[in-house]
């Protein structure tokens, strides 16, 4: 499992490729429900394609975090996956950073 506590209030997730991605997103959502006090950085370095099921899980995770005042930041998103976000209109919904260090710095500066 590639989920780690980066700091007291930030969880870093190295997302696996499909089909494991869906299970990992479900696990992250359960962690957020249990804790309710963290921001999440999801590293897409190992991801080349995203299914509609995984997009749905990402949206649910984003809503869950947003409802409790926290953020979901995606990073290292491949051009093809960014294209999927653009075509589906999700590029304006998800916060995306170039890499995990930029994502973590963004959360630490604002949070």
N, C-alpha and C positions, 0 to 999 in steps of 0.2 A: 504494500500500500504506500502510495507516494503522497501522503498527507502529513504535513508537519506544522507544528506551532512555530511560526517565525518569531513572534513576540507574544506578549501577554494578550494582545487583542487582534492579531493578524494570523490567519492560517494560510499557508502556501500549499497549493495543490499542483503536482506535476501530473496533468491529465493524460491517461493512456489513450491509445487509439481505440476505435471501435473494434469489437463489440464491448470491451471492458469499460469504455467511457460511461455508458449509462449506469452501470453498477457503482462506479466511483462517484458520479454526480448524486446518486441516491444516498450514498454514505455521507457525502458532504452535507447534503440537506438535513439528514438526521443529526449530524454534529451541530449544525447551526440551530436546529430546533431545541436541542438539549442545552446548548450554551446561551444562545441568543445575544451574545455580547461581543461579536467579532466581525472583522472585515475579512474578505476572502480574495486572494489572488490566485487565478487559475492560469497555469502555464500550459499553452497549447503546443509546445515544441515538438511533441511526439504525435501530434494530430495532423492528419492530412485531409480528412473529410468528416463532416458532422451530419448525423442523421436527423430527421425531423423529431424523433423521439428524444434525442439528446438536446436539441434546441429547446424543446418543451421543458425539459428538466432544468436547463440553464435559466429559462425565463421564470420558472417557479422559484429557483434559488435566489434570483435577483429580487423578486417580489418579497420573498420571506426576509431577506436582508434589509431591503428598503423599508419594510413595515416596521422594523425595529431600529431604524436610523443608521444602518450600516451599509457598506458598499461592496460590490462585486467588481473586480477589475480583471479583465482578460489580458493576457500578454503573449508575445511570440506567436501571433496568429498568422498562419500561412496565407499567402495571397488568394489561393482558391477558397479558403474558408472565409476570408474577409469578403470575397465576392458573394458567397452565400448570404452573409449578413447584409450586404448591400442590396442584393436582389429581393430579399425578404423584408427589407426595411428595418432590420434589427441593428444596423450600424449606428443609428441614432439612439438606440436604447441601451446598448452595452457600452461600458467604458473600456477602452482598449489602450494599452501601453505597448511600446516597442519591445521591451523585455521585462523580466521579473524585477530587475533592480530599479528600473524606472517606476514600475507599478508599486513596489514596496516604498520607495522614496515618496511617491505621491501620497500614499496613504499616511505615512508617518508625518509628512509636513502638514497635511490638512487635518488629520485625526489627532 
